[in-house]
Amino acid sequence: MQDIDFETMDDAALGQTLGKLLRLLEELEEDREMVLGQTGVHVPGSYGKRYDREIEEIQQQIDRVKERLARPAVG
């Protein structure tokens, strides 16, 4: 996942980015449930770790955007 510079974004761009990240997180969590929740199908443990890592990275970006939006605008 690419590192995005949230500090240089205005509030409108941050809001759009937050929406995209929230949708991506929801889709990834649904995909994880579908893949890992299947009974009778063996899925390597690395799949679960990969999903967890990606979900954590997206959640960290969401947290950074929310922190940036919570700060008063400078300038």
The first five atom37 places (N, CA, C, CB, O) and aatype in JSON, in Angstrom:
{
  "aatype": [12, 5, 3, 9, 3, 13, 6, 16, 12, 3, 3, 0, 0, 10, 7, 5, 16, 10, 7, 11, 10, 10, 1, 10, 10, 6, 6, 10, 6, 6, 3, 1, 6, 12, 19, 10, 7, 5, 16, 7, 19, 8, 19, 14, 7, 15, 18, 7, 11, 1, 18, 3, 1, 6, 9, 6, 6, 9, 5, 5, 5, 9, 3, 1, 19, 11, 6, 1, 10, 0, 1, 14, 0, 19, 7],
  "atom_mask": [
    [1, 1, 1, 1, 1],
    [1, 1, 1, 1, 1],
    [1, 1, 1, 1, 1],
    [1, 1, 1, 1, 1],
    [1, 1, 1, 1, 1],
    [1, 1, 1, 1, 1],
    [1, 1, 1, 1, 1],
    [1, 1, 1, 1, 1],
    [1, 1, 1, 1, 1],
    [1, 1, 1, 1, 1],
    [1, 1, 1, 1, 1],
    [1, 1, 1, 1, 1],
    [1, 1, 1, 1, 1],
    [1, 1, 1, 1, 1],
    [1, 1, 1, 0, 1],
    [1, 1, 1, 1, 1],
    [1, 1, 1, 1, 1],
    [1, 1, 1, 1, 1],
    [1, 1, 1, 0, 1],
    [1, 1, 1, 1, 1],
    [1, 1, 1, 1, 1],
    [1, 1, 1, 1, 1],
    [1, 1, 1, 1, 1],
    [1, 1, 1, 1, 1],
    [1, 1, 1, 1, 1],
    [1, 1, 1, 1, 1],
    [1, 1, 1, 1, 1],
    [1, 1, 1, 1, 1],
    [1, 1, 1, 1, 1],
    [1, 1, 1, 1, 1],
    [1, 1, 1, 1, 1],
    [1, 1, 1, 1, 1],
    [1, 1, 1, 1, 1],
    [1, 1, 1, 1, 1],
    [1, 1, 1, 1, 1],
    [1, 1, 1, 1, 1],
    [1, 1, 1, 0, 1],
    [1, 1, 1, 1, 1],
    [1, 1, 1, 1, 1],
    [1, 1, 1, 0, 1],
    [1, 1, 1, 1, 1],
    [1, 1, 1, 1, 1],
    [1, 1, 1, 1, 1],
    [1, 1, 1, 1, 1],
    [1, 1, 1, 0, 1],
    [1, 1, 1, 1, 1],
    [1, 1, 1, 1, 1],
    [1, 1, 1, 0, 1],
    [1, 1, 1, 1, 1],
    [1, 1, 1, 1, 1],
    [1, 1, 1, 1, 1],
    [1, 1, 1, 1, 1],
    [1, 1, 1, 1, 1],
    [1, 1, 1, 1, 1],
    [1, 1, 1, 1, 1],
    [1, 1, 1, 1, 1],
    [1, 1, 1, 1, 1],
    [1, 1, 1, 1, 1],
    [1, 1, 1, 1, 1],
    [1, 1, 1, 1, 1],
    [1, 1, 1, 1, 1],
    [1, 1, 1, 1, 1],
    [1, 1, 1, 1, 1],
    [1, 1, 1, 1, 1],
    [1, 1, 1, 1, 1],
    [1, 1, 1, 1, 1],
    [1, 1, 1, 1, 1],
    [1, 1, 1, 1, 1],
    [1, 1, 1, 1, 1],
    [1, 1, 1, 1, 1],
    [1, 1, 1, 1, 1],
    [1, 1, 1, 1, 1],
    [1, 1, 1, 1, 1],
    [1, 1, 1, 1, 1],
    [1, 1, 1, 0, 1]
  ],
  "atom_positions": [
    [[0.85, -1.17, 0.0], [0.0, 0.0, 0.0], [0.89, 1.23, 0.0], [-0.96, 0.0, 1.22], [1.87, 1.31, 0.74]],
    [[0.54, 2.18, -0.83], [1.37, 3.38, -0.95], [1.17, 4.31, 0.23], [1.06, 4.11, -2.24], [0.1, 4.36, 0.84]],
    [[2.24, 5.05, 0.55], [2.17, 6.02, 1.64], [1.67, 7.34, 1.06], [3.55, 6.18, 2.33], [2.26, 7.87, 0.12]],
    [[0.61, 7.87, 1.62], [-0.01, 9.09, 1.12], [0.3, 10.23, 2.09], [-1.54, 8.91, 0.95], [0.24, 10.05, 3.3]],
    [[0.63, 11.41, 1.55], [0.92, 12.58, 2.36], [-0.39, 13.32, 2.65], [1.95, 13.52, 1.65], [-0.83, 14.15, 1.86]],
    [[-0.99, 13.01, 3.78], [-2.27, 13.62, 4.15], [-2.11, 15.07, 4.59], [-2.91, 12.82, 5.27], [-3.07, 15.83, 4.57]],
    [[-0.9, 15.46, 4.97], [-0.66, 16.81, 5.47], [-0.88, 17.87, 4.39], [0.76, 16.92, 6.0], [-1.26, 19.0, 4.7]],
    [[-0.65, 17.53, 3.14], [-0.76, 18.51, 2.06], [-2.16, 18.55, 1.45], [0.25, 18.2, 0.99], [-2.43, 19.39, 0.59]],
    [[-3.04, 17.68, 1.88], [-4.4, 17.62, 1.32], [-5.32, 18.61, 2.01], [-4.97, 16.2, 1.45], [-5.2, 18.86, 3.21]],
    [[-6.25, 19.17, 1.24], [-7.27, 20.01, 1.86], [-8.38, 19.11, 2.41], [-7.85, 21.05, 0.84], [-8.39, 17.91, 2.16]],
    [[-9.3, 19.7, 3.15], [-10.34, 18.91, 3.81], [-11.22, 18.15, 2.83], [-11.2, 19.8, 4.67], [-11.64, 17.03, 3.12]],
    [[-11.5, 18.74, 1.67], [-12.34, 18.06, 0.67], [-11.65, 16.8, 0.16], [-12.66, 19.0, -0.51], [-12.27, 15.74, 0.05]],
    [[-10.36, 16.91, -0.14], [-9.6, 15.76, -0.62], [-9.48, 14.7, 0.47], [-8.2, 16.18, -1.1], [-9.55, 13.5, 0.21]],
    [[-9.3, 15.16, 1.7], [-9.23, 14.22, 2.83], [-10.54, 13.47, 2.99], [-8.87, 14.96, 4.13], [-10.55, 12.27, 3.26]],
    [[-11.66, 14.18, 2.84], [-12.97, 13.54, 2.96], [-13.17, 12.48, 1.88], [0.0, 0.0, 0.0], [-13.69, 11.4, 2.15]],
    [[-12.76, 12.79, 0.66], [-12.87, 11.82, -0.43], [-11.97, 10.62, -0.17], [-12.51, 12.47, -1.77], [-12.37, 9.47, -0.39]],
    [[-10.76, 10.89, 0.3], [-9.82, 9.81, 0.59], [-10.35, 8.93, 1.71], [-8.45, 10.37, 0.97], [-10.25, 7.7, 1.65]],
    [[-10.93, 9.55, 2.73], [-11.5, 8.79, 3.84], [-12.61, 7.87, 3.34], [-12.03, 9.73, 4.93], [-12.68, 6.7, 3.73]],
    [[-13.49, 8.39, 2.48], [-14.56, 7.57, 1.93], [-14.02, 6.38, 1.15], [0.0, 0.0, 0.0], [-14.53, 5.27, 1.29]],
    [[-13.0, 6.62, 0.34], [-12.4, 5.53, -0.44], [-11.77, 4.48, 0.47], [-11.35, 6.08, -1.41], [-11.92, 3.28, 0.25]],
    [[-11.06, 4.95, 1.48], [-10.42, 4.02, 2.42], [-11.45, 3.19, 3.18], [-9.53, 4.78, 3.4], [-11.25, 2.0, 3.39]],
    [[-12.54, 3.82, 3.6], [-13.6, 3.09, 4.32], [-14.24, 2.04, 3.43], [-14.68, 4.07, 4.84], [-14.51, 0.92, 3.88]],
    [[-14.48, 2.38, 2.16], [-15.04, 1.39, 1.23], [-14.06, 0.25, 0.98], [-15.41, 2.07, -0.1], [-14.45, -0.92, 0.94]],
    [[-12.79, 0.59, 0.81], [-11.76, -0.42, 0.6], [-11.68, -1.36, 1.79], [-10.39, 0.23, 0.34], [-11.58, -2.58, 1.63]],
    [[-11.72, -0.8, 2.99], [-11.69, -1.61, 4.21], [-12.89, -2.55, 4.27], [-11.65, -0.72, 5.46], [-12.74, -3.73, 4.59]],
    [[-14.06, -2.04, 3.97], [-15.27, -2.86, 4.0], [-15.18, -4.0, 2.97], [-16.51, -2.0, 3.73], [-15.51, -5.14, 3.28]],
    [[-14.73, -3.68, 1.77], [-14.6, -4.71, 0.72], [-13.58, -5.77, 1.12], [-14.19, -4.07, -0.61], [-13.81, -6.96, 0.91]],
    [[-12.46, -5.34, 1.69], [-11.42, -6.28, 2.09], [-11.91, -7.19, 3.22], [-10.17, -5.53, 2.53], [-11.63, -8.39, 3.23]],
    [[-12.64, -6.62, 4.18], [-13.17, -7.43, 5.27], [-14.2, -8.43, 4.77], [-13.8, -6.53, 6.35], [-14.24, -9.57, 5.24]],
    [[-15.04, -8.02, 3.81], [-16.01, -8.94, 3.22], [-15.3, -10.05, 2.46], [-16.97, -8.19, 2.27], [-15.68, -11.22, 2.57]],
    [[-14.28, -9.69, 1.71], [-13.51, -10.68, 0.95], [-12.85, -11.67, 1.89], [-12.45, -9.98, 0.08], [-12.83, -12.87, 1.64]],
    [[-12.29, -11.14, 2.98], [-11.63, -12.0, 3.98], [-12.62, -13.01, 4.55], [-11.01, -11.15, 5.11], [-12.31, -14.19, 4.67]],
    [[-13.8, -12.53, 4.91], [-14.82, -13.42, 5.46], [-15.22, -14.5, 4.45], [-16.06, -12.62, 5.89], [-15.39, -15.67, 4.81]],
    [[-15.37, -14.1, 3.19], [-15.78, -15.05, 2.17], [-14.7, -16.12, 1.96], [-16.06, -14.31, 0.85], [-15.02, -17.31, 1.87]],
    [[-13.45, -15.7, 1.87], [-12.36, -16.64, 1.6], [-12.07, -17.51, 2.81], [-11.1, -15.89, 1.18], [-11.97, -18.73, 2.7]],
    [[-11.93, -16.89, 3.97], [-11.53, -17.64, 5.16], [-12.7, -18.32, 5.85], [-10.84, -16.73, 6.13], [-12.5, -19.23, 6.66]],
    [[-13.92, -17.9, 5.54], [-15.08, -18.47, 6.21], [-15.64, -19.71, 5.54], [0.0, 0.0, 0.0], [-16.58, -20.32, 6.05]],
    [[-15.07, -20.08, 4.41], [-15.57, -21.26, 3.7], [-15.22, -22.52, 4.48], [-14.99, -21.34, 2.27], [-14.08, -22.71, 4.9]],
    [[-16.2, -23.36, 4.67], [-15.94, -24.62, 5.35], [-15.59, -25.68, 4.31], [-17.17, -25.06, 6.2], [-16.13, -25.68, 3.21]],
    [[-14.72, -26.55, 4.67], [-14.35, -27.64, 3.78], [-13.31, -27.27, 2.74], [0.0, 0.0, 0.0], [-12.93, -28.11, 1.93]],
    [[-12.86, -26.04, 2.76], [-11.84, -25.61, 1.8], [-10.61, -25.19, 2.59], [-12.35, -24.44, 0.89], [-10.67, -24.31, 3.45]],
    [[-9.49, -25.83, 2.29], [-8.25, -25.48, 2.99], [-7.67, -24.2, 2.39], [-7.22, -26.64, 2.92], [-7.47, -24.09, 1.18]],
    [[-7.41, -23.24, 3.26], [-6.78, -21.99, 2.85], [-5.52, -21.84, 3.7], [-7.76, -20.75, 3.04], [-5.59, -21.94, 4.92]],
    [[-4.38, -21.61, 3.06], [-3.14, -21.46, 3.82], [-3.23, -20.35, 4.86], [-1.97, -21.19, 2.88], [-3.9, -19.34, 4.65]],
    [[-2.56, -20.55, 5.98], [-2.57, -19.57, 7.06], [-2.03, -18.22, 6.64], [0.0, 0.0, 0.0], [-2.37, -17.2, 7.22]],
    [[-1.18, -18.23, 5.61], [-0.59, -16.96, 5.15], [-1.66, -16.04, 4.58], [0.49, -17.23, 4.09], [-1.49, -14.82, 4.58]],
    [[-2.77, -16.61, 4.09], [-3.86, -15.77, 3.56], [-4.45, -14.9, 4.66], [-4.96, -16.64, 2.92], [-4.68, -13.71, 4.48]],
    [[-4.7, -15.52, 5.8], [-5.26, -14.78, 6.93], [-4.32, -13.69, 7.4], [0.0, 0.0, 0.0], [-4.76, -12.58, 7.69]],
    [[-3.03, -13.99, 7.46], [-2.05, -13.0, 7.88], [-1.98, -11.86, 6.87], [-0.66, -13.64, 8.05], [-1.85, -10.69, 7.26]],
    [[-2.06, -12.19, 5.58], [-2.01, -11.15, 4.55], [-3.22, -10.23, 4.68], [-1.97, -11.79, 3.13], [-3.07, -9.0, 4.64]],
    [[-4.41, -10.81, 4.85], [-5.61, -9.99, 5.03], [-5.48, -9.11, 6.27], [-6.87, -10.9, 5.15], [-5.79, -7.92, 6.23]],
    [[-5.02, -9.7, 7.36], [-4.87, -8.93, 8.6], [-3.91, -7.76, 8.42], [-4.38, -9.84, 9.73], [-4.17, -6.66, 8.91]],
    [[-2.81, -8.01, 7.72], [-1.82, -6.96, 7.5], [-2.41, -5.83, 6.64], [-0.56, -7.54, 6.82], [-2.23, -4.65, 6.96]],
    [[-3.1, -6.19, 5.58], [-3.71, -5.18, 4.7], [-4.79, -4.39, 5.44], [-4.3, -5.85, 3.45], [-4.87, -3.17, 5.29]],
    [[-5.61, -5.08, 6.22], [-6.65, -4.41, 6.99], [-6.02, -3.44, 7.99], [-7.55, -5.45, 7.73], [-6.5, -2.32, 8.16]],
    [[-4.95, -3.85, 8.65], [-4.28, -2.99, 9.62], [-3.7, -1.75, 8.93], [-3.16, -3.76, 10.35], [-3.8, -0.64, 9.47]],
    [[-3.1, -1.92, 7.75], [-2.53, -0.78, 7.03], [-3.62, 0.22, 6.64], [-1.78, -1.26, 5.77], [-3.44, 1.43, 6.77]],
    [[-4.74, -0.28, 6.15], [-5.84, 0.6, 5.77], [-6.4, 1.31, 6.99], [-6.96, -0.19, 5.05], [-6.69, 2.5, 6.94]],
    [[-6.55, 0.59, 8.09], [-7.07, 1.19, 9.33], [-6.14, 2.29, 9.83], [-7.26, 0.12, 10.42], [-6.6, 3.32, 10.32]],
    [[-4.83, 2.08, 9.71], [-3.88, 3.1, 10.12], [-4.03, 4.35, 9.25], [-2.44, 2.57, 10.04], [-3.96, 5.47, 9.76]],
    [[-4.24, 4.16, 7.96], [-4.43, 5.32, 7.08], [-5.74, 6.04, 7.42], [-4.44, 4.88, 5.61], [-5.79, 7.27, 7.42]],
    [[-6.78, 5.29, 7.71], [-8.05, 5.9, 8.12], [-7.85, 6.73, 9.38], [-9.14, 4.81, 8.35], [-8.35, 7.85, 9.47]],
    [[-7.13, 6.18, 10.34], [-6.87, 6.91, 11.59], [-6.08, 8.19, 11.32], [-6.1, 6.01, 12.58], [-6.37, 9.23, 11.92]],
    [[-5.1, 8.13, 10.43], [-4.3, 9.32, 10.1], [-5.17, 10.38, 9.44], [-3.13, 8.95, 9.17], [-5.03, 11.57, 9.75]],
    [[-6.07, 9.99, 8.55], [-6.95, 10.96, 7.9], [-7.88, 11.59, 8.93], [-7.78, 10.28, 6.77], [-8.07, 12.8, 8.93]],
    [[-8.45, 10.77, 9.81], [-9.35, 11.31, 10.84], [-8.62, 12.27, 11.77], [-9.96, 10.17, 11.66], [-9.18, 13.3, 12.16]],
    [[-7.36, 11.95, 12.14], [-6.58, 12.85, 12.98], [-6.35, 14.17, 12.26], [-5.23, 12.2, 13.36], [-6.47, 15.24, 12.85]],
    [[-6.02, 14.09, 10.99], [-5.75, 15.31, 10.2], [-7.03, 16.14, 10.06], [-5.2, 14.93, 8.78], [-6.97, 17.37, 10.16]],
    [[-8.17, 15.5, 9.85], [-9.43, 16.24, 9.73], [-9.83, 16.88, 11.06], [-10.55, 15.31, 9.26], [-10.5, 17.91, 11.06]],
    [[-9.43, 16.31, 12.17], [-9.8, 16.82, 13.48], [-9.0, 18.07, 13.86], [-9.59, 15.76, 14.53], [-9.42, 18.84, 14.73]],
    [[-7.87, 18.27, 13.2], [-7.05, 19.45, 13.5], [-7.62, 20.68, 12.79], [-5.59, 19.22, 13.08], [-8.15, 20.57, 11.69]],
    [[-7.5, 21.83, 13.41], [-7.96, 23.05, 12.74], [-7.1, 23.35, 11.52], [-7.93, 24.24, 13.72], [-5.9, 23.07, 11.5]],
    [[-7.72, 23.92, 10.51], [-6.99, 24.28, 9.29], [-5.96, 25.34, 9.58], [-7.95, 24.77, 8.21], [-6.2, 26.26, 10.37]],
    [[-4.81, 25.21, 8.95], [-3.72, 26.18, 9.12], [-3.68, 27.06, 7.88], [-2.34, 25.47, 9.37], [-3.79, 26.56, 6.76]],
    [[-3.52, 28.35, 8.08], [-3.34, 29.24, 6.94], [-4.55, 30.04, 6.74], [0.0, 0.0, 0.0], [-4.6, 30.87, 5.82]]
  ]
}
